[in-house]
Amino acid sequence: MAPILASIMALLLPGGSPQPYVVIVRGPADACYVEVAGRKLTIDELLKAAQTEVRKGRRARILTDMNNTPYRCIGGVIYTLQMAGFDKVDFDASAKPVSR
């Protein structure tokens, strides 16, 4: 029981929650692309990179500009992150363009 309690406390205490794995999705449907830590990745590269970043309690977070990025692109990234092993994927669709 102690390891479970320690895990819960680590998530609840300030600084205890792991930073999310941030993925930026940009572009029109015919040319959308993904960025992680300033590096453009293909979907296959994203899958491999994300698999190395999965940790217990860590979420993935997708940032995008919904005015310019179709859901088809975003849906593919959500699916890829889930296939990599992330149980939770947050989505932030800002009204203004995502900063570069």
Legacy VTK file of the C-alpha trace (Angstrom):
# vtk DataFile Version 3.0
C-alpha trace
ASCII
DATASET POLYDATA
POINTS 100 float
0.000 0.000 0.000
2.887 2.390 0.730
4.106 2.549 -2.921
0.593 3.457 -4.073
0.309 6.201 -1.457
3.736 7.552 -2.413
2.700 7.669 -6.081
-0.507 9.534 -5.268
1.323 12.007 -3.034
3.941 12.655 -5.722
1.195 13.650 -8.135
-0.621 15.856 -5.625
2.325 17.758 -4.201
3.583 20.884 -6.013
6.244 19.938 -8.490
5.289 16.274 -8.160
3.365 16.004 -11.407
5.523 15.253 -14.444
5.674 17.889 -17.155
3.483 17.046 -20.138
4.969 15.841 -23.417
4.139 18.820 -25.642
3.373 18.349 -29.327
2.541 21.239 -31.667
0.415 20.570 -34.751
0.388 23.129 -37.576
-0.569 23.585 -41.188
-3.366 22.883 -43.653
-4.733 19.353 -44.223
-2.521 18.666 -47.235
0.674 19.763 -45.481
0.197 19.567 -41.716
3.216 18.809 -39.593
4.203 18.063 -36.018
6.826 19.747 -33.832
8.331 18.477 -30.597
10.920 20.624 -28.816
11.322 22.771 -31.954
11.993 19.784 -34.237
9.677 18.784 -37.103
8.742 15.112 -37.013
6.865 12.713 -39.258
4.107 10.639 -37.645
6.443 7.608 -37.559
9.166 9.689 -35.880
6.592 11.033 -33.406
5.559 7.495 -32.468
9.162 6.462 -31.769
9.994 9.675 -29.881
6.804 9.575 -27.809
7.346 5.930 -26.819
10.572 6.962 -25.080
8.770 9.752 -23.190
5.870 7.773 -21.677
6.011 7.775 -17.859
3.451 6.831 -15.224
1.209 9.830 -14.606
2.637 11.840 -17.521
0.239 13.310 -20.054
0.742 14.388 -23.603
-0.449 17.872 -24.562
-1.287 18.976 -28.086
-1.082 22.677 -28.920
-2.572 24.000 -32.143
-4.335 26.881 -33.828
-7.817 25.590 -34.668
-8.299 28.376 -37.208
-5.609 26.903 -39.457
-5.245 23.228 -38.549
-7.971 20.753 -39.544
-9.113 18.079 -37.143
-7.864 15.387 -39.519
-4.292 16.376 -38.636
-5.017 16.660 -34.919
-6.844 13.315 -34.813
-3.828 11.558 -36.310
-1.568 12.989 -33.616
-3.987 12.000 -30.832
-4.089 8.441 -32.184
-0.284 8.301 -32.491
0.224 9.489 -28.904
-2.231 6.894 -27.634
-0.442 4.184 -29.629
2.840 5.345 -28.058
1.383 4.614 -24.621
0.004 7.896 -23.287
-3.232 7.258 -21.393
-4.207 10.914 -21.338
-3.837 13.448 -24.122
-4.746 17.073 -23.388
-5.713 19.355 -26.208
-5.263 23.146 -26.281
-6.771 24.853 -29.311
-5.939 28.514 -28.873
-7.825 31.156 -30.808
-4.515 32.779 -31.745
-1.653 31.073 -33.547
0.680 28.925 -31.459
3.967 30.753 -30.931
7.012 29.384 -32.728
LINES 1 101
100 0 1 2 3 4 5 6 7 8 9 10 11 12 13 14 15 16 17 18 19 20 21 22 23 24 25 26 27 28 29 30 31 32 33 34 35 36 37 38 39 40 41 42 43 44 45 46 47 48 49 50 51 52 53 54 55 56 57 58 59 60 61 62 63 64 65 66 67 68 69 70 71 72 73 74 75 76 77 78 79 80 81 82 83 84 85 86 87 88 89 90 91 92 93 94 95 96 97 98 99
